[in-house]
Amino acid sequence: MLHLPVGTEISRTLPKKSFFAKCGLGAPDRQRFDDEIRQMFFVNEISPATVNCSAGDQVKAVFVLRFVLRTKKCDKRNLLLFSKGTRQHVLFLLEHDERARLAIVHAGHFFQTEWRPVNEWRITLIGLGLDAIWQNLVAQISGIKIAEEHSLNDALKLAKQSKDLEEKIAALQKKVSQEKQFNRRVEMNAELKRLRVQMGKNMGEADCQ
């Protein structure tokens, strides 16, 4: 699955009841989880025991967890709860009707891909150690580029700053179009210029990564 090395393949069902008990989920979380997810299976283990890599300082193993969904809907809270409750490094394969999307959680950040036919997904393991492999998995799913001189967290911080700037620019553009007072429009346009300059700097840093 995902064209990962054959040696990483495992087949282990994860009963939802066991997960609920281990993580101590409340009734609303259990209900949502059960309504959206039919079954859970561990399908790959990426570790020094299964591939030629070293254990990381932070990451000792990465698991691919297949969620068979009842519909295409899967609330991100399900994945955040799983990651927090199990403290595992997990690449999620969300599958419904022979199509799938991938999702990953890192440091509280949630990322997911578009839907594709299941057999079209291909994941590449990049890095000599599991810390690097995990960071590159997050990069593949999120689309965030990581420079050699920057960490994944640096890249995530820059991406969040850029997203916040985009939202501020869009909101300010709307206000400018509605503003009647000339002086106020001048002030807003000056602020727009400042925000766009900052956005340009962020994009420049991203291109260097």
Summary of the structure (lengths in Angstrom):
residues: 209
radius of gyration: 20.9
end to end distance: 29.7
largest distance: 68.0
contacts: 595
relative contact order: 0.11
helix: 48%
strand: 22%
